[in-house]
Amino acid sequence: LGSHDSFSYWVDEKSPVGPDQAMAIKRLAKISLVKKLMKKWSVTQNLTFKEQLEGGIRYFDLRVSSKPGEVGQEIYFIHGLFGIKVWDGLMEINTFLTQHPKEAIFLDFNHFYAMEDQHHIYLINRIREAFGSKLCTMEYVENVTLQYLWEKSQQVLIFYHYPLYQEYPFLWPGNKMPAPWANTTNVHKLLQFLETTLGERAQHGTFHVSQAILTPRVKTIARHLIRGLKNTLVHRNLPMILNWVKRQKPGVMGVNIITSDFVELVDFAATVIALNDLLLEGHRAVTKS
């Protein structure tokens, strides 16, 4: 169970517009009202890391950036506007893991902005400093069961979509966590895309993210500027997305990780977590026979 743009519960409308945005948006954002409206479309989660963890989220979709012009190499979460320092988020997650030693999480660092190699080295060192021996070293995906992690007292898998991962045994390559993106505002097209990509997923050797998210077009944002993402796309379409989730089966060629916006709406977390019961039923049936 995962959240999309996991950190975006707090973005700073007083900060500069991030380097993930087009030049036209940066120019427009000089008007303070535009930044307030940007926030409505940048926030994809209402819950903090701690609240997401307590709600059952175990996969986090992370986009990070340096602040151009800032002295030092500090790295921040980003989605249109800058969020909290990555270090603060890692500390919040680590506190939860220390209190819950049998829980395991996936941190997927998949978008980097305004970052040179020295920024990456700084960030990777912060990751190592935050989690230490909790970090799970690269292994065959099929070997990484909860039992395996418990025996090694490991709790964190880091997926790092940048070539420097090769130099650190605790970083998993991004291609071990494919997350195909539908890039549509149409819920029917989204569900068809999710079905198609599940049918194409690798049987072995990787995890798989089903991104059950709708992506606003520029004209969608322009048409519903004041309402924001949650009120325009998410509320209306979540019931259909949830019904699709309920029909899924976990396991080989089935769903693995499912992400959504505003994970606290409806009973998304409970629905995804309940799919694990199907795995247990399958295991019992095999055992009996």
Phi, psi and omega per residue, in radians:
L1 nan 2.212 -3.068
G2 -2.375 2.906 3.066
S3 -2.053 2.513 3.137
H4 -1.547 2.392 -3.049
D5 0.778 1.082 -2.874
S6 -1.047 -0.533 -3.005
F7 -1.540 -0.070 -2.853
S8 -1.374 0.200 3.081
Y9 -1.077 -0.390 3.082
W10 -2.397 1.956 3.003
V11 -2.159 2.577 -2.972
D12 -1.682 1.867 -3.116
E13 -1.266 -0.138 3.084
K14 -1.559 -0.233 -3.111
S15 -1.363 2.874 3.033
P16 -1.129 2.720 3.035
V17 -1.148 2.450 -3.033
G18 -1.254 2.790 3.109
P19 -1.226 -0.006 3.049
D20 -1.459 -0.035 -3.084
Q21 -1.828 2.646 -3.139
A22 -1.187 2.734 -3.109
M23 -1.017 -0.648 -3.124
A24 -1.074 -0.692 3.112
I25 -1.165 -0.705 -3.141
K26 -1.066 -0.685 3.128
R27 -1.166 -0.811 -3.127
L28 -1.067 -0.615 -3.034
A29 -1.227 -0.083 3.035
K30 -1.185 -0.303 3.041
I31 -1.521 2.154 -2.998
S32 -1.058 -0.618 3.130
L33 -1.063 -0.634 -3.120
V34 -1.075 -0.699 3.129
K35 -1.142 -0.656 3.102
K36 -1.093 -0.699 3.121
L37 -1.246 -0.640 3.083
M38 -1.011 -0.674 -3.114
K39 -1.056 -0.654 3.140
K40 -1.099 -0.444 -3.113
W41 -1.810 -0.195 3.128
S42 -1.555 -0.520 -3.109
V43 -1.382 2.102 3.099
T44 -1.987 -0.115 3.113
Q45 -2.391 2.534 3.049
N46 -1.710 -0.366 -3.001
L47 -1.635 2.497 3.039
T48 -1.200 2.972 3.075
F49 -0.941 -0.817 -3.107
K50 -1.044 -0.790 -3.125
E51 -1.180 -0.648 3.086
Q52 -1.127 -0.777 3.107
L53 -1.044 -0.770 3.140
E54 -1.154 -0.462 3.131
G55 -1.487 -0.040 3.067
G56 1.878 -0.014 3.130
I57 -1.222 2.305 3.139
R58 -2.238 -0.141 3.075
Y59 -2.065 2.258 -3.104
F60 -2.122 2.192 -3.136
D61 -1.629 1.985 -2.922
L62 -2.134 2.288 3.044
R63 -2.112 2.312 -2.998
V64 -2.346 2.775 -3.086
S65 -2.749 2.656 2.868
S66 -1.432 2.922 3.038
K67 -1.744 1.856 -3.125
P68 -0.938 2.318 3.138
G69 1.594 -0.228 3.130
E70 -1.448 2.399 3.105
V71 -1.238 2.445 -3.139
G72 1.656 -3.000 -3.036
Q73 -2.145 0.430 -3.109
E74 -0.999 2.461 -3.120
I75 -2.048 2.431 -3.078
Y76 -2.161 2.666 2.917
F77 -1.239 2.668 -3.062
I78 -2.606 2.479 2.912
H79 -2.768 1.509 -3.058
G80 1.432 -0.995 3.048
L81 -2.037 2.791 -3.139
F82 -1.304 2.489 3.070
G83 -1.862 -2.606 -3.100
I84 -1.324 2.880 3.037
K85 -1.115 2.444 3.111
V86 -0.987 -0.717 -3.127
W87 -0.964 -0.759 -3.125
D88 -1.106 -0.689 3.104
G89 -1.154 -0.731 3.129
L90 -1.097 -0.678 3.129
M91 -1.128 -0.695 3.133
E92 -1.119 -0.744 3.120
I93 -1.151 -0.759 -3.108
N94 -1.111 -0.637 3.099
T95 -1.045 -0.785 3.117
F96 -1.066 -0.778 -3.093
L97 -1.151 -0.634 3.102
T98 -1.121 -0.661 -3.132
Q99 -1.351 -0.329 -3.094
H100 -2.292 1.335 -2.979
P101 -1.155 -0.175 3.122
K102 -1.750 0.062 3.118
E103 -1.596 2.532 3.107
A104 -2.210 2.510 -3.119
I105 -2.307 2.769 3.085
F106 -2.028 2.149 3.059
L107 -1.941 2.016 -3.033
D108 -1.886 1.688 3.098
F109 -1.481 1.669 -2.959
N110 -2.004 -0.138 3.059
H111 -2.393 2.265 3.139
F112 -2.188 2.377 -3.130
Y113 -2.273 2.467 3.092
A114 0.900 0.767 -3.108
M115 -2.212 2.146 3.000
E116 -1.624 3.101 -3.127
D117 -0.977 -0.660 -3.102
Q118 -1.154 -0.542 3.068
H119 -1.178 -0.712 3.128
H120 -1.105 -0.768 -3.136
I121 -1.079 -0.725 3.086
Y122 -1.038 -0.842 -3.100
L123 -1.133 -0.766 -3.127
I124 -1.087 -0.696 3.091
N125 -1.131 -0.621 3.090
R126 -1.173 -0.672 3.100
I127 -1.078 -0.798 3.139
R128 -1.113 -0.716 3.139
E129 -1.128 -0.683 -3.089
A130 -1.201 -0.759 -2.954
F131 -1.898 -0.423 3.073
G132 0.891 -2.162 -3.041
S133 -1.253 -0.141 3.085
K134 -1.263 -0.271 -3.069
L135 -1.276 2.310 3.132
C136 -1.588 2.128 3.139
T137 -1.283 2.748 -3.121
M138 -0.910 2.358 -3.075
E139 -2.685 2.867 2.986
Y140 -1.038 2.283 -3.065
V141 -0.929 -0.766 -3.077
E142 -1.116 -0.359 3.130
N143 -1.374 -0.342 -2.987
V144 -1.512 1.398 3.015
T145 -1.643 2.935 3.059
L146 -1.053 -0.680 3.133
Q147 -1.043 -0.749 3.119
Y148 -1.030 -0.810 -3.116
L149 -1.169 -0.707 -3.125
W150 -1.114 -0.720 -3.132
E151 -1.109 -0.539 -3.126
K152 -1.684 -0.037 -3.054
S153 0.966 0.720 3.094
Q154 -1.887 2.537 -3.050
Q155 -2.392 -0.161 -2.985
V156 -2.234 2.168 2.990
L157 -1.900 2.141 -3.120
I158 -1.856 2.131 3.061
F159 -1.828 2.220 -2.949
Y160 -2.267 1.888 -3.017
H161 -1.536 1.051 3.126
Y162 -2.742 2.458 -2.985
P163 -0.951 -0.400 -3.120
L164 -1.099 -0.237 3.124
Y165 -0.962 -0.504 -3.070
Q166 -1.086 -0.379 -3.064
E167 -1.606 -0.020 -3.068
Y168 -2.295 2.059 -3.074
P169 -1.130 -0.334 -3.123
F170 -1.592 0.071 3.063
L171 -1.814 2.241 3.085
W172 -1.636 2.473 3.122
P173 -1.158 2.599 -3.132
G174 -1.031 -0.504 -3.095
N175 -1.249 -0.093 3.023
K176 -1.466 -0.097 -3.138
M177 -2.323 1.117 3.115
P178 -1.124 2.439 -3.122
A179 -2.434 1.287 -3.107
P180 -1.001 2.477 -2.985
W181 -2.056 2.160 -3.083
A182 -1.255 -0.563 3.140
N183 0.898 0.993 -3.130
T184 -2.502 2.720 3.021
T185 -1.715 -0.080 -3.038
N186 -1.686 2.060 -3.042
V187 -1.143 -0.572 3.126
H188 -1.169 -0.741 3.092
K189 -1.128 -0.668 3.113
L190 -1.045 -0.854 -3.078
L191 -1.163 -0.637 3.071
Q192 -1.117 -0.719 3.123
F193 -1.098 -0.757 3.136
L194 -1.080 -0.725 3.107
E195 -1.099 -0.817 -3.092
T196 -1.087 -0.819 -3.076
T197 -1.239 -0.505 3.030
L198 -1.144 -0.684 3.131
G199 -1.169 -0.391 -3.103
E200 -1.730 -0.063 -3.021
R201 -1.167 2.644 3.128
A202 -1.146 2.433 3.137
Q203 -1.274 -0.516 -3.072
H204 -2.417 2.741 2.899
G205 1.575 -0.131 3.095
T206 -2.505 2.784 2.883
F207 -1.430 -3.111 3.120
H208 -2.699 2.264 3.127
V209 -1.870 2.170 2.966
S210 -1.672 1.908 -3.096
Q211 -1.520 1.669 -3.125
A212 -1.485 1.073 -3.050
I213 -2.286 2.561 3.038
L214 -1.805 2.423 -3.050
T215 -1.947 2.108 -3.112
P216 -1.212 2.419 2.983
R217 -1.432 2.902 3.098
V218 -1.013 -0.730 -3.109
K219 -1.200 -0.514 3.069
T220 -1.113 -0.793 -3.141
I221 -1.122 -0.753 -3.116
A222 -1.098 -0.697 -3.061
R223 -1.260 -0.552 -3.057
H224 -2.170 0.746 -2.966
L225 -0.884 -0.801 -2.976
I226 -1.439 -0.464 -3.047
R227 -1.274 -0.598 3.115
G228 1.442 3.014 -3.033
L229 -1.067 -0.837 -3.037
K230 -1.065 -0.798 -3.060
N231 -1.388 -0.371 -3.088
T232 -1.590 -0.920 -3.028
L233 -1.854 -0.665 -2.917
V234 -1.349 -0.979 -3.073
H235 -0.913 -0.802 -3.018
R236 -1.200 -0.569 -2.977
N237 -1.821 -0.204 -3.100
L238 -1.004 -0.701 -3.136
P239 -1.013 -0.730 3.125
M240 -1.158 -0.699 3.118
I241 -1.121 -0.721 -3.127
L242 -1.133 -0.667 3.108
N243 -1.112 -0.648 3.079
W244 -1.102 -0.771 3.137
V245 -1.022 -0.759 -3.095
K246 -1.072 -0.457 -3.094
R247 -1.510 -0.058 -3.035
Q248 -1.451 2.804 3.027
K249 -2.150 2.372 3.104
P250 -1.444 2.990 3.087
G251 1.883 -2.924 -3.093
V252 -1.031 2.226 -3.111
M253 1.155 0.121 3.037
G254 -1.859 -2.906 -3.141
V255 -1.254 2.612 3.135
N256 -2.132 -1.177 3.065
I257 -2.141 2.307 3.112
I258 -2.080 2.231 3.125
T259 -1.973 2.686 3.133
S260 -2.627 2.828 2.969
D261 -1.469 2.653 3.056
F262 0.802 1.108 -2.988
V263 -1.112 -0.241 -3.121
E264 -1.461 -0.226 3.134
L265 -1.280 2.616 -3.013
V266 0.775 -2.796 -3.117
D267 -1.890 0.886 -3.082
F268 -1.017 -0.879 -3.081
A269 -1.069 -0.855 -3.105
A270 -1.079 -0.647 -3.120
T271 -1.149 -0.803 -3.134
V272 -1.159 -0.786 -3.113
I273 -1.068 -0.647 -3.115
A274 -1.119 -0.399 3.106
L275 -1.055 -0.463 3.124
N276 -1.073 -0.461 3.119
D277 -1.067 -0.544 3.126
L278 -1.138 -0.609 3.083
L279 -1.135 -0.721 3.138
L280 -1.129 -0.711 3.124
E281 -1.092 -0.746 3.112
G282 -1.080 -0.696 -3.134
H283 -1.142 -0.726 3.133
R284 -1.124 -0.691 -3.128
A285 -1.114 -0.733 3.108
V286 -1.108 -0.767 -3.112
T287 -1.073 -0.751 -3.114
K288 -1.142 -0.707 -3.093
S289 -1.331 nan nan
